[in-house]
Amino acid sequence: MANESKYEKELNSIDSIQKFLNDKYLDPQARRVMNLTNGGPGHDYIAPGYKSKRNGDETTLPVGVSDRLIIEFDDKLKGEIFVKNINGQAYFRGKPEGYWLNVQYLYADKEYCINALHYFLKTKGHYKKDSLERIE
């Protein structure tokens, strides 16, 4: 049985138990492909492979400490994401088409965020299907 205190959420459904087991036991690349291809209807964009490198951290009042990761995709696009230490949610900032200021895009985990970052770098559009929110 899974220990709920180590997961920070209740494990009261098949989906939550499956997510817990995948997060704990699958390697990151296998988890990424499985999450993005089997995530249900609408998961139609999959970024190419990538390398990530930790580049310090960022501390903000509402979020706390976040790890800053530099992402370099196999197609040579580069960007950075931030992974919240408190809950594993991840976000990136970017200036969409027609905006004057950067917008912050928040996702449930690092893999969804990396996928959305690549989509943003290619299209300057918001990949909404896995997004938790967009803060302007």
C-alpha positions in Angstrom: 0.0 0.0 0.0 1.2 3.5 -0.6 2.0 5.9 2.2 -0.3 9.0 1.8 1.9 11.1 4.2 4.8 10.9 1.7 2.5 11.8 -1.2 1.0 15.0 0.3 -2.4 14.1 -1.2 -5.1 11.5 -0.5 -4.8 8.4 -2.6 -8.5 7.7 -2.8 -8.9 6.8 -6.5 -7.3 4.5 -9.1 -6.0 7.6 -10.9 -4.3 9.0 -7.9 -2.7 5.7 -7.0 -1.5 5.2 -10.6 0.0 8.7 -10.6 1.7 8.0 -7.3 3.2 4.7 -8.5 4.3 6.3 -11.9 5.9 9.2 -10.2 7.7 7.0 -7.7 8.9 4.1 -9.9 9.1 5.2 -13.6 12.2 6.9 -14.9 11.5 10.5 -16.0 11.6 9.9 -19.8 9.2 6.9 -19.6 6.9 8.9 -17.3 7.0 11.9 -19.7 6.0 9.9 -22.7 3.4 7.9 -20.8 1.9 11.0 -19.3 1.7 12.9 -22.5 0.5 10.1 -24.8 -1.9 8.4 -22.3 -3.1 11.5 -20.6 -6.5 11.4 -22.2 -8.1 13.3 -25.0 -6.3 16.4 -26.1 -2.8 15.4 -25.3 -1.8 15.9 -28.9 1.5 17.8 -28.5 4.7 16.1 -27.5 8.0 18.0 -27.3 11.2 16.4 -28.5 13.7 15.1 -26.1 15.6 17.5 -23.9 18.4 18.0 -21.4 17.9 19.9 -18.2 20.5 21.6 -16.0 19.8 23.2 -12.6 20.7 26.8 -12.6 20.2 28.0 -9.0 16.9 28.8 -7.4 14.4 31.6 -7.1 12.6 32.8 -4.0 9.3 34.7 -4.2 6.9 35.6 -1.4 3.8 33.7 -2.5 5.6 30.7 -4.0 8.6 30.2 -1.7 11.7 28.5 -3.2 11.7 27.1 -6.7 14.5 25.3 -8.5 15.5 27.1 -11.8 16.1 24.6 -14.6 17.6 25.5 -18.0 16.0 23.2 -20.7 17.7 22.6 -24.0 15.5 20.6 -26.5 16.9 18.3 -29.1 15.8 20.8 -31.8 18.1 23.5 -30.2 15.3 25.6 -28.6 16.1 26.7 -25.1 14.1 28.0 -22.2 13.9 28.0 -18.4 11.3 26.6 -16.0 10.9 26.8 -12.3 9.8 23.9 -10.1 8.2 24.7 -6.8 9.9 22.9 -3.9 6.7 22.9 -1.9 4.4 20.9 -4.2 6.3 20.0 -7.5 4.2 22.3 -9.6 6.2 24.0 -12.4 5.9 27.2 -14.3 7.6 29.3 -17.0 7.4 32.9 -18.1 7.0 34.2 -21.6 5.7 37.0 -23.7 2.9 35.7 -25.9 2.1 37.3 -29.3 0.5 40.7 -28.8 1.5 41.1 -25.1 3.8 43.8 -23.7 4.6 41.9 -20.5 5.6 38.4 -19.5 2.9 35.9 -18.5 3.5 33.1 -16.1 2.1 29.7 -17.1 1.6 27.1 -14.3 1.4 23.3 -14.7 0.9 20.3 -12.4 4.4 19.0 -12.8 7.8 19.5 -14.5 7.0 17.2 -17.5 3.8 19.0 -18.4 5.6 22.3 -18.1 8.5 21.3 -20.3 6.0 20.1 -23.0 4.2 23.4 -22.8 7.4 25.4 -22.8 8.4 23.8 -26.1 5.0 24.5 -27.6 5.3 28.2 -26.4 8.8 28.5 -27.9 7.6 27.2 -31.2 4.3 29.0 -31.5 4.2 31.8 -28.8 0.9 30.3 -27.8 -0.4 28.9 -24.5 -0.7 25.1 -24.4 -3.9 25.1 -22.3 -4.7 21.4 -22.1 -2.5 20.7 -19.1 -2.4 24.2 -17.6 -3.4 24.9 -14.1 -3.6 28.7 -14.6 -2.1 31.6 -16.4 -1.0 34.6 -14.3 -0.8 38.0 -16.1 
